[in-house]
Amino acid sequence: MNAKKRLAIWNADIIWCHAKNILTNYSVVTADDKIIDVLPTDAAKNKYSKSIVYEFEKSIIVPGFIDCHSHFELTSLHEFYRYSNLFELMIASGQWHRNSSLDDIVKSCRVGQQKSINNGIVYSVDWVSCLFKKERYVNSKIVLPMLEIIDPLGIKYSSQKLYCDFDEYGLAPHSLYMVDMKTLSKAFAYANKLISMHIAEDSSETLWINKHCGSLFEHCKKESSISCINKYYTNFFDLLSDSFCASPGVIYVHGVNLTDCDLDTIKAQKSYLCLCPESNLALTGETVDFNKIIKKHIDFLLGTDSYGANYDIISNAQILLSRTDCDKYFLANKILNALTKTAAKAIGLENCLGSVEIGKNATFLIMSYNNPSKSKDVVAYNIITSGKIKKIIIDGEVIY
């Protein structure tokens, strides 16, 4: 029987989910891909002296970040094409998908994965929107772009992986205006549940559902003929309710122009709103009213939306932190949770990700910080505003 590979991180502080304060001068010990112990450093040195040891000063161990909305397949497009607004990007994206081979898409995804990892993102919710093509039927079932929880170290882009089964995974259409309502309704007849979808990425979507006009309506009508809905709706959830009855835990992405009624519906559903402020501001000049999200106690997540192929989830956190009149330290802790613990729960991986605990995956970041405070709120603020990644460990392997 092979001995387990044991790794010990000594002399670090730890963001600990079960206390208001951080753990200071502690150690994390892993065996293969799991955390097996979290204990004071003096005790760790006595108990685990034969481990592979990394020792850090002025460092803190943080759960790996989770990007709840990305487009790995568009990485190459973002790197080489400059666009000024959402519609230019939509047109360029359609052209790129039509002209790209599967090998092109896989290469683009790999580059996006590596960039994500370098920014401390250990898991991404990636939209395989490149598959919105003519191949609509697999095993006699309608297939739409599906949500994938992607492990940066293990993803294999096979046809089986790309086309997920509704009965196992649920439905994740990219956005309302990419799928005609008749097809969407039929798809929901097969799906166990809705997992995630775009909603209210910019103000033109409101015009689309309210008045059947505006730039998005005209664009979709010209490019795809999908945008022709036969009713007028006062808000997005009136439109959605015509196609399905949402179950709890849906991840709604963007939500830039949601009404108070829409936000109350998300809250009542016990669902999530994934915010992508950097992408929203760059492509539409708008972003969500973060004060309202906080005051309504909406569970929020963060996504890069792969904007600019940067995959910088912390820059999105910094934008949110700068756009609120709430207490910055309190808010920083909520944002850090949105990148870790809350995100892991939203994607159904809270048993293995989202916190540094015994029994969970040995997947975490070692970041520099210089703050005498033991308060998690203050430390979270320090991490978001000035923290630097020293090491990235995924499943017990030091990969950065």
C-alpha positions as CSV (number, residue, x, y, z in Angstrom):
1,M,0.0,0.0,0.0
2,N,1.5,3.4,-1.0
3,A,2.2,5.9,1.7
4,K,0.1,9.0,1.5
5,K,1.9,12.2,0.4
6,R,1.8,14.5,3.4
7,L,2.1,18.3,3.2
8,A,2.4,20.7,6.1
9,I,1.9,24.5,6.0
10,W,3.5,25.9,9.2
11,N,3.4,29.3,10.9
12,A,0.4,30.8,9.0
13,D,-2.8,32.4,10.1
14,I,-6.1,30.8,8.9
15,I,-9.5,32.1,7.9
16,W,-11.5,29.8,10.1
17,C,-15.2,29.5,9.3
18,H,-16.3,28.6,12.8
19,A,-15.1,31.7,14.6
20,K,-15.3,35.5,14.4
21,N,-11.5,35.8,14.6
22,I,-8.8,34.2,12.5
23,L,-6.5,31.4,13.9
24,T,-3.0,32.7,14.4
25,N,0.3,30.8,14.2
26,Y,-1.5,27.7,13.0
27,S,-0.7,24.9,10.6
28,V,-2.6,22.9,8.0
29,V,-1.6,19.3,7.3
30,T,-2.8,17.4,4.2
31,A,-2.5,13.8,3.1
32,D,-2.9,13.3,-0.7
33,D,-5.9,15.4,-1.6
34,K,-7.5,15.9,1.8
35,I,-7.0,18.2,4.8
36,I,-6.3,15.9,7.8
37,D,-5.4,18.3,10.5
38,V,-5.6,22.0,11.5
39,L,-3.7,22.7,14.7
40,P,-1.2,25.1,16.4
41,T,2.2,25.1,14.7
42,D,4.1,23.9,17.8
43,A,1.8,20.9,18.0
44,A,2.1,20.3,14.2
45,K,6.0,20.3,14.3
46,N,5.9,17.6,17.0
47,K,3.2,15.5,15.3
48,Y,4.0,15.8,11.6
49,S,7.8,16.3,11.5
50,K,8.2,14.0,8.5
51,S,5.9,16.0,6.3
52,I,6.9,18.0,3.3
53,V,7.0,21.4,5.0
54,Y,6.3,24.9,3.7
55,E,6.8,27.7,6.3
56,F,5.6,31.2,5.8
57,E,5.7,34.5,7.7
58,K,3.1,37.2,7.5
59,S,0.8,34.8,5.5
60,I,-2.7,33.6,5.7
61,I,-4.4,30.4,4.4
62,V,-7.5,31.2,2.5
63,P,-10.0,28.8,0.8
64,G,-9.5,28.8,-3.0
65,F,-11.7,31.2,-4.9
66,I,-14.7,30.1,-7.0
67,D,-15.6,31.9,-10.1
68,C,-19.4,31.4,-10.5
69,H,-19.6,32.7,-14.1
70,S,-17.0,32.3,-16.8
71,H,-16.6,31.6,-20.5
72,F,-13.3,29.7,-21.0
73,E,-14.0,29.0,-24.6
74,L,-14.0,32.8,-25.3
75,T,-10.5,33.4,-23.9
76,S,-8.8,33.5,-27.3
77,L,-11.5,35.9,-28.6
78,H,-11.0,38.2,-25.6
79,E,-7.2,38.2,-26.0
80,F,-7.2,39.2,-29.7
81,Y,-10.4,41.2,-30.2
82,R,-11.2,44.6,-28.7
83,Y,-14.9,45.5,-28.5
84,S,-16.6,48.5,-27.0
85,N,-20.0,47.2,-26.0
86,L,-22.0,44.0,-25.3
87,F,-23.4,43.8,-28.8
88,E,-20.1,44.0,-30.5
89,L,-19.0,41.2,-28.3
90,M,-22.1,39.1,-29.1
91,I,-21.5,39.5,-32.8
92,A,-17.8,38.7,-32.5
93,S,-18.6,35.7,-30.3
94,G,-21.0,34.3,-32.8
95,Q,-18.5,34.7,-35.7
96,W,-15.7,33.1,-33.6
97,H,-17.8,30.1,-32.6
98,R,-18.9,29.5,-36.2
99,N,-15.3,29.7,-37.5
100,S,-13.6,27.7,-34.7
101,S,-12.8,24.0,-34.6
102,L,-13.2,22.0,-31.4
103,D,-9.4,22.0,-31.1
104,D,-9.5,25.8,-31.2
105,I,-12.1,25.9,-28.4
106,V,-10.2,23.4,-26.3
107,K,-7.0,25.4,-26.6
108,S,-8.9,28.6,-25.7
109,C,-10.4,26.8,-22.7
110,R,-7.0,25.6,-21.5
111,V,-5.5,29.1,-21.6
112,G,-8.5,30.4,-19.6
113,Q,-8.1,27.6,-17.0
114,Q,-4.5,28.5,-16.4
115,K,-5.2,32.2,-16.1
116,S,-7.9,31.4,-13.6
117,I,-5.6,29.2,-11.5
118,N,-2.9,31.9,-11.5
119,N,-5.5,34.3,-10.0
120,G,-6.4,31.8,-7.2
121,I,-9.5,30.5,-8.8
122,V,-9.7,26.8,-8.1
123,Y,-13.1,26.1,-9.5
124,S,-15.1,27.8,-12.2
125,V,-18.7,27.6,-13.4
126,D,-18.0,27.6,-17.1
127,W,-20.7,28.1,-19.8
128,V,-20.0,25.9,-22.8
129,S,-22.0,28.3,-24.9
130,C,-20.0,27.4,-28.0
131,L,-22.3,24.4,-28.3
132,F,-25.3,26.5,-29.1
133,K,-25.2,25.2,-32.7
134,K,-27.3,22.9,-34.8
135,E,-26.7,19.8,-32.7
136,R,-29.8,20.0,-30.5
137,Y,-30.6,16.3,-29.9
138,V,-28.6,13.7,-27.9
139,N,-30.2,10.5,-26.9
140,S,-33.5,11.9,-28.1
141,K,-33.4,14.8,-25.7
142,I,-33.1,18.5,-26.4
143,V,-29.6,19.7,-25.5
144,L,-28.9,23.4,-24.8
145,P,-25.8,24.9,-23.4
146,M,-25.3,23.4,-20.0
147,L,-23.6,24.5,-16.8
148,E,-20.4,22.6,-15.9
149,I,-18.5,22.7,-12.6
150,I,-14.9,22.6,-13.9
151,D,-12.0,21.2,-12.0
152,P,-9.0,23.1,-13.5
153,L,-6.8,20.0,-13.1
154,G,-9.1,17.4,-14.4
155,I,-11.5,18.7,-17.0
156,K,-11.6,16.7,-20.3
157,Y,-13.4,18.2,-23.2
158,S,-15.0,15.1,-24.6
159,S,-18.4,15.1,-26.4
160,Q,-19.8,13.2,-23.4
161,K,-18.6,15.9,-21.0
162,L,-19.8,18.8,-23.2
163,Y,-23.3,17.5,-23.6
164,C,-24.6,16.8,-20.2
165,D,-27.8,14.9,-19.4
166,F,-30.8,16.9,-18.1
167,D,-31.8,14.2,-15.7
168,E,-28.5,14.3,-13.9
169,Y,-27.5,18.0,-14.1
170,G,-30.5,20.2,-14.6
171,L,-31.0,22.9,-17.2
172,A,-28.7,26.0,-17.6
173,P,-29.6,28.0,-20.7
174,H,-27.2,30.8,-21.1
175,S,-29.8,33.5,-21.4
176,L,-33.4,34.1,-22.3
177,Y,-32.7,35.7,-25.6
178,M,-30.5,32.8,-26.8
179,V,-33.3,30.3,-26.6
180,D,-36.8,30.6,-28.0
181,M,-39.5,30.2,-25.3
182,K,-41.2,27.2,-26.9
183,T,-37.9,25.3,-26.9
184,L,-37.1,26.5,-23.4
185,S,-40.5,25.3,-22.1
186,K,-40.0,21.9,-23.8
187,A,-36.5,21.6,-22.3
188,F,-37.9,22.2,-18.8
189,A,-40.2,19.2,-19.3
190,Y,-37.0,17.0,-19.3
191,A,-35.0,18.8,-16.7
192,N,-35.1,18.2,-13.0
193,K,-34.4,21.8,-12.2
194,L,-33.0,25.1,-13.4
195,I,-29.4,25.5,-12.3
196,S,-28.3,28.9,-13.7
197,M,-29.0,31.5,-16.3
198,H,-28.3,35.1,-17.3
199,I,-30.9,37.7,-16.3
200,A,-30.9,41.5,-16.9
201,E,-27.4,42.0,-18.2
202,D,-28.2,45.5,-19.4
203,S,-31.2,47.9,-19.6
204,S,-32.0,46.8,-23.2
205,E,-33.3,43.5,-21.8
206,T,-36.0,45.4,-19.9
207,L,-37.1,47.1,-23.1
208,W,-37.1,43.7,-24.8
209,I,-39.6,42.2,-22.3
210,N,-41.6,45.3,-21.5
211,K,-42.1,46.9,-25.0
212,H,-40.6,44.5,-27.6
213,C,-38.1,47.1,-28.7
214,G,-34.6,48.4,-28.1
215,S,-31.1,47.5,-29.2
216,L,-31.1,43.9,-27.8
217,F,-34.5,43.1,-29.4
218,E,-33.4,44.4,-32.8
219,H,-30.0,42.6,-32.6
220,C,-31.6,39.2,-31.7
221,K,-34.3,39.6,-34.3
222,K,-31.6,40.3,-37.0
223,E,-29.1,37.7,-35.8
224,S,-31.2,34.8,-34.7
225,S,-35.0,35.5,-34.9
226,I,-35.2,34.2,-31.4
227,S,-36.3,37.4,-29.6
228,C,-39.9,37.3,-30.7
229,I,-41.9,36.7,-27.6
230,N,-45.7,37.0,-27.9
231,K,-46.5,38.8,-24.6
232,Y,-45.4,41.9,-22.7
233,Y,-44.0,41.3,-19.2
234,T,-43.5,43.8,-16.3
235,N,-40.5,42.0,-15.0
236,F,-38.2,39.0,-15.7
237,F,-39.8,36.6,-13.3
238,D,-43.2,37.1,-14.9
239,L,-41.5,36.0,-18.2
240,L,-39.7,33.1,-16.5
241,S,-42.9,31.8,-14.8
242,D,-44.5,31.2,-18.2
243,S,-41.8,28.6,-18.9
244,F,-41.0,27.0,-15.5
245,C,-41.4,27.0,-11.8
246,A,-38.0,27.8,-10.3
247,S,-36.6,25.6,-7.6
248,P,-34.5,27.0,-4.7
249,G,-30.8,27.5,-5.3
250,V,-30.8,28.9,-8.9
251,I,-27.8,31.0,-9.8
252,Y,-29.0,34.1,-11.6
253,V,-26.2,35.9,-13.4
254,H,-25.7,39.7,-13.7
255,G,-29.0,41.2,-12.5
256,V,-28.0,44.7,-13.4
257,N,-31.6,46.1,-13.9
258,L,-33.7,43.9,-11.8
259,T,-36.7,45.5,-10.1
260,D,-37.4,45.3,-6.4
261,C,-40.0,42.7,-7.1
262,D,-37.4,40.6,-9.0
263,L,-35.0,40.8,-6.1
264,D,-37.7,39.9,-3.6
265,T,-38.4,36.9,-5.7
266,I,-34.8,35.8,-5.7
267,K,-34.8,36.2,-1.9
268,A,-38.0,34.3,-1.5
269,Q,-36.7,31.5,-3.8
270,K,-33.6,31.1,-1.6
271,S,-31.6,31.6,-4.8
272,Y,-28.4,33.4,-5.7
273,L,-27.4,36.4,-7.7
274,C,-23.9,36.2,-9.4
275,L,-22.4,39.6,-9.9
276,C,-19.9,40.4,-12.6
277,P,-19.3,44.1,-12.1
278,E,-16.1,44.5,-14.1
279,S,-17.7,43.0,-17.2
280,N,-20.9,44.9,-16.7
281,L,-19.2,48.3,-16.4
282,A,-17.0,47.7,-19.4
283,L,-19.6,46.3,-21.8
284,T,-22.8,48.3,-20.7
285,G,-21.6,51.1,-18.5
286,E,-23.9,49.7,-15.8
287,T,-23.6,47.4,-12.8
288,V,-25.8,46.2,-10.1
289,D,-27.0,48.5,-7.2
290,F,-24.8,46.7,-4.6
291,N,-26.3,48.7,-1.7
292,K,-29.7,47.3,-2.6
293,I,-28.4,43.8,-2.7
294,I,-26.9,44.1,0.8
295,K,-29.9,45.8,2.3
296,K,-32.3,43.1,0.9
297,H,-30.0,40.4,2.2
298,I,-29.6,38.7,-1.2
299,D,-27.2,35.8,-1.3
300,F,-24.6,37.0,-3.9
301,L,-21.7,35.3,-5.7
302,L,-19.0,36.7,-8.0
303,G,-18.0,35.9,-11.6
304,T,-15.4,37.2,-13.9
305,D,-17.5,36.6,-17.1
306,S,-14.1,36.0,-18.6
307,Y,-14.0,39.7,-19.4
308,G,-10.8,40.7,-21.2
309,A,-9.5,37.2,-20.6
310,N,-8.1,38.4,-17.2
311,Y,-10.0,36.1,-14.9
312,D,-9.2,38.4,-12.0
313,I,-11.9,37.7,-9.5
314,I,-10.3,40.0,-6.9
315,S,-10.7,43.0,-9.1
316,N,-14.4,42.3,-9.2
317,A,-14.4,42.1,-5.4
318,Q,-12.6,45.5,-5.2
319,I,-15.2,47.1,-7.5
320,L,-18.0,45.9,-5.2
321,L,-16.2,47.1,-2.2
322,S,-15.9,50.6,-3.7
323,R,-19.6,50.9,-4.6
324,T,-21.3,50.8,-1.3
325,D,-22.0,52.9,1.7
326,C,-22.0,49.9,4.1
327,D,-19.2,49.2,6.6
328,K,-16.2,48.2,4.4
329,Y,-14.8,45.7,6.8
330,F,-18.2,43.9,7.4
331,L,-18.8,43.9,3.6
332,A,-15.3,42.6,2.8
333,N,-16.0,39.5,4.9
334,K,-19.3,38.9,3.0
335,I,-17.5,39.3,-0.3
336,L,-14.8,36.9,0.7
337,N,-17.5,34.4,1.6
338,A,-19.1,35.0,-1.8
339,L,-15.8,33.8,-3.3
340,T,-15.5,30.8,-1.1
341,K,-18.1,29.4,1.4
342,T,-21.3,30.8,-0.2
343,A,-20.1,29.9,-3.7
344,A,-19.3,26.3,-2.7
345,K,-22.8,25.9,-1.2
346,A,-24.4,27.4,-4.4
347,I,-22.7,24.9,-6.7
348,G,-23.2,21.9,-4.4
349,L,-19.6,21.5,-3.3
350,E,-19.7,22.7,0.2
351,N,-18.6,19.3,1.5
352,C,-15.2,19.6,-0.2
353,L,-14.6,23.3,-1.0
354,G,-15.2,26.7,0.5
355,S,-13.4,26.5,3.8
356,V,-10.2,25.2,5.4
357,E,-11.4,22.3,7.5
358,I,-10.5,18.7,8.3
359,G,-12.0,16.3,5.7
360,K,-12.3,18.8,2.9
361,N,-10.2,19.0,-0.2
362,A,-6.7,20.2,0.3
363,T,-7.4,23.2,-2.0
364,F,-6.5,26.6,-0.7
365,L,-4.4,29.7,-1.2
366,I,-1.5,31.0,0.9
367,M,-1.6,34.8,0.7
368,S,0.6,37.5,2.0
369,Y,-0.9,40.0,4.4
370,N,0.4,42.3,7.1
371,N,-2.3,43.1,9.6
372,P,-2.2,42.8,13.4
373,S,-5.9,42.4,13.7
374,K,-7.5,39.1,14.5
375,S,-10.9,40.2,13.2
376,K,-12.0,38.2,10.1
377,D,-13.7,41.4,8.8
378,V,-10.5,43.4,8.9
379,V,-8.4,40.6,7.6
380,A,-10.9,40.0,4.7
381,Y,-10.6,43.7,3.8
382,N,-6.8,43.4,3.8
383,I,-6.9,40.3,1.6
384,I,-9.2,41.9,-1.0
385,T,-7.4,45.3,-1.1
386,S,-3.8,44.3,-0.9
387,G,-3.3,40.5,-0.5
388,K,-0.9,38.7,-2.9
389,I,-0.9,35.0,-3.7
390,K,2.2,33.2,-2.6
391,K,1.2,29.6,-3.2
392,I,-1.8,27.7,-4.7
393,I,-2.5,24.2,-3.5
394,I,-5.2,22.2,-5.4
395,D,-6.0,18.7,-4.1
396,G,-2.8,18.5,-2.1
397,E,-0.5,19.5,-5.0
398,V,1.5,22.8,-5.0
399,I,0.8,24.1,-8.5
400,Y,1.9,27.7,-8.2
